[in-house]
């Protein structure tokens, strides 16, 4: 009787302690799964589907070496998913969605290790609803898996600091190695952790085996880094470094696609975070501090991890080693979110702190919901554009900007790129791109053709030109007549069906 009586309160206590996490995970799942296939694949996702994934895992990994810029772990998981579920948008994005959902419990763990239950709730909520984390949870690329493993590694590191035992050291070593096998920028996240283990006298007995394994994994990846050689990263240098640096904060607040919302919305989302931070700092900097010492220690720990992980890539970019894009810092955003959660979740700031935390969560949730319904904030609608083009491909050629050809090949799989030395017999030419459109774009690209109208699928545009009957057109003439101005840096390509007659 007494034993049974003791079990029931304990069971209620466990249920009470877990229900907020379960509710937050459920919210994260709804935000990621409900609209998983609503947006078209964009260039990078379509490139993976069209050019990287093959029926053979060996061929997929070989293609990954020659066309991609990330380590192999995500591609192995994506290949397994593709072989099991196929090539639909939902199937290709499902691993990222699962990774995004799984990140939330580890974000809870990061917040709890830093400063307790309140920080855990805020950290999990910010990751669950944050536009940055939701966006990449709905993208068939490496970033959601990287965020998950960054959260796991951060949690395991904090747990190692608290427990200082062999099992915790093993968990951190394994999670750190997997993180490195997912994204090269993991080195910036893991480096301050490794330095901490070496410097902290209490941790030195773990430093050699743990850091040694992490370094060995990093060294083993060097041949892969060299073989990949920074494929398709030239665009990074065309984005001014100052703008990219400012975009790091913007991405955390508004996500990948939030720029069109403008600085006013950005400020509204940032305001509760800024106010909560100022309130916490004002109390923490008092003499004596009005903030518990554990919270201050947790905030400094999170800062010691995330600051180098964010600042070192920016400094390297400034001296010419430039692979900095905001999305590559998504792993560093986990401890940064933990830092924010410590300050917004502090009991020391009272009702004002709760209001700031709630305001930040609600504002980010509003942006995430807006992205799900507002085409202006979404990926290009290549699916809609492909559906709007004529059904018979046997008599048409499509001239498209380089970043448009691969999505069109995904949605119109019969198309292939034709080299410039050929000519095609077609009665329709469709020129595809997006604003701004080149002046004079309605001028026919070849004699005998006339402009017959445009198709606009939420900003993805096709100008259509027709001739009374098929006639030969040099591919070079089509390439010399792009829809978009040349200064956009978008090389054009010509797509045709195998049924189109070609010569040359």
C-alpha positions in Angstrom: 0.0 0.0 0.0 2.7 2.5 1.0 4.9 1.6 -1.9 2.0 2.0 -4.4 1.1 5.3 -2.8 4.7 6.5 -3.4 4.7 5.5 -7.0 1.6 7.6 -8.0 3.0 11.0 -6.9 6.3 10.2 -8.5 4.5 9.3 -11.8 2.5 12.5 -11.6 5.7 14.5 -11.0 7.4 12.9 -14.1 4.3 13.6 -16.2 4.1 17.2 -15.0 7.8 17.8 -15.7 7.6 16.3 -19.2 4.4 17.7 -20.6 5.9 21.1 -21.6 8.6 19.4 -23.6 6.1 17.0 -25.2 3.9 19.9 -26.1 6.8 21.9 -27.6 7.9 18.9 -29.6 4.4 18.4 -30.9 4.3 22.1 -32.0 7.7 21.7 -33.7 6.3 18.6 -35.6 3.2 20.4 -36.8 5.2 23.4 -38.0 7.6 21.2 -40.0 5.3 18.4 -41.3 2.1 20.2 -42.1 3.6 22.1 -45.0 6.6 19.9 -45.8 5.7 19.6 -49.5 3.9 22.9 -50.1 7.0 24.7 -51.6 8.8 23.7 -54.7 12.4 22.4 -54.5 14.9 25.2 -55.2 18.2 24.9 -57.0 20.3 23.2 -54.3 17.6 20.7 -53.4 16.9 19.9 -57.0 20.6 19.5 -57.7 20.8 16.9 -55.0 17.9 15.0 -56.5 18.9 15.3 -60.2 22.7 15.1 -60.1 23.8 13.7 -56.7 21.5 10.9 -55.8 21.9 7.6 -57.8 20.5 4.1 -57.4 24.0 3.0 -56.2 25.4 4.4 -52.9 28.9 4.3 -54.4 27.8 6.4 -57.4 26.0 8.8 -55.0 29.1 9.3 -52.9 31.3 9.7 -56.0 29.0 12.3 -57.3 29.0 14.0 -53.8 32.8 14.3 -54.0 32.7 16.0 -57.3 29.6 18.3 -57.0 29.0 19.0 -53.3 30.8 20.8 -50.4 29.7 18.9 -47.3 31.0 15.7 -45.7 29.3 12.4 -46.5 26.9 11.6 -43.5 23.9 13.5 -44.7 24.2 12.1 -48.3 24.2 8.6 -46.9 21.0 9.2 -44.9 19.4 11.0 -47.9 20.3 8.1 -50.2 18.7 5.6 -47.8 15.6 7.8 -47.6 15.4 8.1 -51.4 15.8 4.4 -51.9 13.0 3.8 -49.4 10.5 6.6 -50.2 11.3 7.9 -53.6 12.0 11.4 -55.1 8.9 13.4 -54.1 9.5 16.7 -52.3 8.1 15.3 -49.0 10.3 12.2 -49.3 13.4 14.2 -49.9 12.7 16.6 -47.1 11.6 14.1 -44.5 15.0 13.4 -43.0 15.5 17.2 -42.4 12.0 17.4 -40.9 12.8 14.5 -38.5 16.1 16.1 -37.6 14.4 19.4 -37.0 11.9 17.9 -34.6 14.6 15.9 -32.9 16.6 19.0 -32.3 14.0 20.4 -29.9 14.6 17.9 -27.0 18.3 18.5 -27.2 17.7 22.2 -27.2 15.7 21.7 -24.1 18.7 19.8 -22.7 21.1 22.6 -23.6 18.9 25.1 -21.8 18.5 22.9 -18.7 22.3 22.3 -18.5 23.0 26.0 -18.8 20.4 27.4 -16.3 17.6 25.0 -15.4 14.0 24.3 -16.4 12.9 27.9 -17.4 15.9 28.2 -19.7 15.1 24.7 -21.1 11.5 25.8 -21.9 12.6 29.0 -23.6 15.4 27.4 -25.6 13.2 24.5 -26.8 10.5 27.0 -27.8 12.9 29.3 -29.7 14.2 26.3 -31.7 10.7 24.8 -32.2 9.2 28.0 -33.8 12.3 29.9 -34.9 12.1 30.7 -38.7 15.7 29.7 -39.2 15.3 26.2 -37.7 11.9 25.6 -39.3 13.1 26.7 -42.8 16.0 24.3 -42.9 13.8 21.5 -41.4 11.8 21.8 -44.6 14.8 21.7 -47.0 16.4 18.7 -48.5 19.9 19.8 -47.6 22.4 19.2 -44.8 21.6 22.0 -42.5 18.8 20.5 -40.3 21.0 17.5 -39.6 23.9 19.7 -38.8 21.7 21.7 -36.3 20.6 18.5 -34.7 24.1 17.1 -34.2 25.3 20.5 -33.1 22.6 20.5 -30.4 23.5 16.9 -29.4 27.2 17.8 -29.2 26.5 21.0 -27.2 24.3 19.1 -24.8 26.8 16.3 -24.4 29.6 18.8 -23.8 27.6 20.6 -21.1 26.8 17.3 -19.5 30.4 16.3 -19.5 31.3 19.5 -17.7 28.7 18.7 -15.0 29.3 15.0 -14.6 33.0 14.7 -15.5 32.7 11.0 -16.1 33.8 8.5 -18.7 30.3 7.8 -20.1 29.7 11.5 -20.7 33.1 11.8 -22.4 32.2 9.0 -24.8 28.8 10.6 -25.6 30.5 13.9 -26.4 33.2 12.3 -28.5 30.7 10.4 -30.7 28.4 13.3 -31.1 31.3 15.6 -32.0 32.6 13.2 -34.6 29.2 12.8 -36.2 28.9 16.6 -36.3 32.2 16.9 -38.1 31.0 14.2 -40.6 28.0 16.4 -41.4 29.3 19.9 -41.9 32.8 21.4 -42.0 31.8 24.5 -40.0 31.4 22.1 -37.1 35.1 22.7 -36.5 34.4 26.3 -35.3 31.7 25.0 -32.9 33.9 22.2 -31.5 37.2 24.0 -31.3 36.2 26.1 -28.2 34.9 23.0 -26.5 38.2 21.2 -27.1 40.1 24.1 -25.8 38.0 24.2 -22.7 38.7 20.5 -22.0 42.4 21.1 -22.3 42.5 24.2 -20.1 40.1 23.1 -17.4 42.2 21.1 -14.9 39.1 19.0 -13.9 38.7 17.9 -17.5 42.3 17.2 -18.4 42.0 13.5 -17.9 39.4 13.4 -20.7 41.1 15.9 -22.9 43.6 13.7 -24.6 41.3 10.8 -25.7 38.3 13.1 -26.5 40.3 15.8 -28.4 42.5 13.2 -30.0 39.5 11.4 -31.6 37.9 14.7 -32.8 41.2 15.8 -34.3 41.7 12.4 -36.1 38.2 12.6 -37.6 39.0 16.2 -38.8 42.3 15.1 -40.3 40.6 12.1 -42.0 38.2 14.6 -43.7 41.0 16.7 -45.2 41.3 14.6 -48.4 37.6 15.0 -49.0 37.8 18.8 -48.5 40.6 18.9 -51.0 38.7 16.7 -53.5 35.5 18.8 -53.2 37.5 22.0 -53.7 34.7 24.5 -52.9 32.4 23.6 -55.8 29.9 26.3 -56.7 31.0 28.7 -53.9 31.9 31.6 -56.2 28.6 33.3 -55.4 29.7 33.8 -51.8 32.3 36.5 -52.8 29.7 38.4 -54.7 27.7 38.9 -51.5 29.4 41.8 -49.6 31.0 40.6 -46.4 29.4 43.4 -44.4 25.9 42.4 -45.6 26.6 38.7 -44.8 27.7 39.6 -41.3 24.6 41.5 -40.6 22.5 38.7 -42.2 23.7 36.3 -39.4 21.5 38.1 -36.9 18.8 38.6 -39.5 18.7 34.9 -40.2 18.3 34.0 -36.6 15.4 36.4 -36.2 13.6 36.0 -39.5 15.1 33.0 -41.2 16.4 32.4 -44.7 13.6 34.2 -46.5 12.8 37.0 -44.0 14.6 39.9 -45.7 11.5 41.0 -47.8 9.6 41.6 -44.5 11.9 44.6 -43.9 13.8 46.1 -41.1 10.7 47.2 -39.2 9.5 43.6 -38.7 13.1 42.6 -38.0 13.2 45.2 -35.2 9.8 44.0 -33.8 11.1 40.5 -33.5 14.4 41.6 -32.1 12.8 44.0 -29.5 11.7 41.5 -26.9 15.1 39.7 -27.1 16.9 43.0 -26.7 14.7 44.2 -23.8 15.0 40.9 -22.0 18.8 40.9 -22.5 19.1 44.4 -21.1 17.0 43.6 -18.1 19.1 40.5 -17.3 22.4 42.3 -17.8 21.3 45.2 -15.6 20.6 42.7 -12.8 23.7 40.5 -13.4 26.1 43.5 -13.4 24.9 44.8 -10.0 27.2 44.5 -7.0 26.2 42.1 -5.6 24.5 40.5 -8.7 20.7 40.1 -8.5 21.0 37.0 -10.7 21.9 33.5 -9.4 25.5 32.6 -9.9 24.5 29.5 -11.8 22.7 31.6 -14.4 25.7 33.8 -14.9 28.0 30.8 -15.2 25.6 29.2 -17.7 25.4 32.4 -19.8 29.2 32.7 -19.9 29.5 29.1 -20.9 27.1 29.5 -23.8 28.9 32.7 -24.8 32.3 31.0 -24.7 31.0 28.4 -27.1 29.0 30.4 -29.6 31.2 33.6 -29.8 34.2 31.9 -31.4 31.9 29.7 -33.5 30.4 32.8 -35.0 33.3 35.3 -35.0 36.2 33.1 -36.2 34.5 32.4 -39.6 33.8 36.1 -40.0 37.4 37.0 -39.2 38.7 34.3 -41.6 36.4 35.7 -44.3 37.8 39.2 -43.7 41.4 37.9 -44.4 40.4 36.0 -47.6 39.5 32.5 -46.4 35.9 33.2 -47.2 33.2 30.5 -47.0 31.0 32.5 -44.7 27.2 32.3 -45.3 24.7 32.6 -42.5 23.3 29.1 -43.0 26.7 27.6 -42.4 26.5 29.1 -38.9 23.3 27.2 -38.0 25.2 24.9 -35.7 26.6 27.9 -33.7 23.0 29.2 -33.4 22.2 26.4 -31.0 24.5 27.6 -28.1 23.6 31.2 -29.1 19.9 30.3 -28.6 20.9 28.7 -25.3 22.5 32.0 -24.3 19.3 34.0 -25.2 17.2 31.4 -23.3 19.3 31.8 -20.1 18.6 35.6 -20.1 14.9 35.5 -21.2 14.1 32.5 -19.0 15.6 34.0 -15.8 13.3 34.2 -12.8 15.3 37.2 -11.6 13.6 39.5 -14.2 10.1 38.6 -13.1 7.0 39.3 -15.1 8.9 41.5 -17.5 11.3 38.7 -18.4 8.4 36.3 -19.0 6.7 38.9 -21.2 10.0 39.3 -23.2 10.3 35.5 -23.6 6.7 35.2 -24.7 7.0 38.1 -27.1 10.1 36.6 -28.8 8.4 33.2 -29.2 5.2 34.7 -30.5 7.0 37.0 -32.9 9.1 34.2 -34.3 6.0 32.0 -34.6 4.2 34.7 -36.5 7.1 35.0 -39.0 7.2 31.2 -39.4 3.4 31.0 -40.1 3.7 33.9 -42.5 6.4 32.1 -44.5 4.1 29.0 -44.7 1.3 31.1 -46.4 3.1 33.9 -48.2 4.6 33.0 -51.6 6.7 36.2 -51.4 8.7 34.6 -48.6 8.9 31.1 -50.1 11.2 29.3 -52.5 10.7 29.9 -56.2 7.6 28.1 -57.5 9.4 26.0 -60.2 6.7 23.4 -59.8 4.0 25.9 -60.8 6.1 27.2 -63.7 6.8 23.7 -65.0 3.1 22.9 -64.9 2.2 26.1 -66.8 4.5 25.4 -69.7 3.1 23.7 -72.8 2.5 20.0 -72.3 4.2 18.8 -75.5 8.0 19.2 -75.2 8.8 17.8 -78.7 8.7 21.2 -80.4 10.1 23.6 -77.8 13.4 24.8 -76.4 13.7 26.4 -72.9 16.3 29.0 -72.3 16.9 29.3 -68.5 19.3 30.9 -66.1 21.7 28.4 -64.6 19.9 28.3 -61.3 16.6 27.5 -63.1 17.7 24.6 -65.2 18.1 22.0 -62.4 14.7 22.7 -60.8 13.1 22.5 -64.2 14.9 19.2 -64.8 13.4 17.9 -61.6 9.8 18.8 -62.5 10.3 18.1 -66.2 12.6 15.0 -66.0 12.7 14.5 -69.8 14.7 17.7 -70.3 18.5 17.8 -70.7 21.0 20.6 -71.3 22.1 21.1 -75.0 25.6 22.3 -75.7 26.1 25.6 -77.6 27.4 24.1 -80.8 24.1 22.6 -81.7 20.9 23.9 -83.3 17.3 22.8 -82.6 14.2 22.5 -84.7 11.4 24.0 -82.6 8.2 26.0 -83.0 8.2 27.4 -79.4 11.0 29.0 -77.4 10.3 29.6 -73.7 12.7 31.9 -71.8 12.7 31.3 -68.1 14.0 33.4 -65.2 12.9 35.9 -62.5 12.9 39.7 -62.0 14.5 41.9 -62.9 13.8 41.1 -66.6 16.2 42.4 -69.2 15.0 45.4 -71.2 13.8 44.4 -74.6 13.2 40.8 -73.5 10.0 40.6 -75.6 12.1 40.9 -78.8 12.0 37.4 -80.5 15.2 35.5 -80.0 15.2 34.2 -83.6 13.7 35.1 -87.0 10.1 33.8 -87.6 9.2 33.8 -83.9 6.8 36.2 -82.2 6.0 37.0 -78.6 2.8 35.3 -77.5 2.6 36.0 -73.8 4.2 35.4 -70.4 3.7 32.9 -67.6 4.2 34.0 -64.0 4.2 31.5 -61.2 4.6 33.6 -58.1 7.7 35.4 -59.5 9.0 32.6 -61.6 8.6 33.9 -65.2 8.5 32.4 -68.7 8.3 34.5 -71.8 6.9 32.5 -74.7 7.7 32.9 -78.4 6.1 30.9 -81.2 6.6 30.2 -84.9 4.0 28.8 -87.3 6.0 25.7 -87.8 9.3 24.2 -86.5 12.4 25.9 -87.8 16.1 25.5 -87.0 17.5 27.8 -84.3 21.2 27.8 -83.2 21.7 27.2 -79.5 24.2 30.1 -79.5 21.4 32.5 -80.6 19.2 31.3 -77.7 22.1 31.8 -75.2 22.6 35.3 -76.6 19.0 36.2 -75.7 18.6 35.6 -71.9 15.5 36.7 -70.1 17.6 38.3 -67.3 20.3 41.0 -67.6 23.8 39.7 -67.8 25.0 41.7 -64.8 23.1 39.3 -62.5 25.9 36.8 -63.1 23.4 34.1 -64.3 24.8 32.1 -67.2 22.0 30.7 -69.4 21.5 27.1 -70.6 19.2 25.6 -73.1 17.0 22.7 -72.1 15.3 20.4 -74.7 13.5 17.0 -74.7 15.2 14.0 -76.4 12.3 14.2 -78.9 13.5 17.6 -80.2 15.4 17.3 -83.5 18.9 18.6 -83.1 21.8 19.2 -85.4 25.4 20.5 -85.3 
